Amino acid sequence: MAETQSLQNLAKRQPGPQIKITRKQEAAMFIQAWWRGTLVRRTLLHAALRACIIQRWWKQMLVKLLERKRKLALDFYVHQEWAVVKLQSWVRMWRIRLRYCRLLHAVRIIQIYWRWHNCRTRGFIQGHYIFKESQLNLQLEISLGTQACRVQQCIPLPIKE
């Protein structure tokens, strides 16, 4: 009913001679208006659905982008942590090695003094040898504390000719 009044108002507004609208024409105009409205609503529905699809796709892309950023940030963090751990282990190794080298040096000094002390109190053997033809000339010096003994000996070697 409201549409028929709007159609009559439209017919009244048009300049020129007034056209009388019959009932068939009015029904045809009503059906046409209904169909145009249906087409417009359908077009709007399709546009809204397409917009919804685009929005969903865009949200999925944003989620993927955010995940990629999170993964990159996590990878960067892991890489930094790994580098820090590696550096700390190198520093610990260097400190332990430095301590080990100091202890080794101290041990060597103690061993040198201990050996010197043992040689002095127990004695030591010092000497040299010379090979001459078929004999061994041996000269030894044995030192026991304050006493010293020298030994010289020529030992024939059994060499087959």
Residue pairs with C-beta under 8 A, 6 or more apart in sequence:
3 29
3 30
3 33
4 26
4 30
7 21
7 26
7 29
7 30
7 33
8 21
11 18
11 19
11 21
12 18
21 29
119 143
120 145
121 145
122 144
122 145
123 142
123 143
123 144
123 145
124 142
124 143
125 140
125 141
125 142
125 143
126 140
126 141
126 142
126 143
127 138
127 139
127 140
127 141
127 151
128 139
129 136
129 137
129 138
129 139
130 136
130 137
131 137
134 156
134 157
134 159
135 154
135 155
135 156
135 157
136 154
136 155
136 157
137 152
137 153
137 154
138 151
138 152
138 153
138 154
138 155
139 150
139 151
139 152
140 150
140 151
140 152
141 148
141 149
141 150
141 151
142 148
142 149
142 150
142 151
143 149
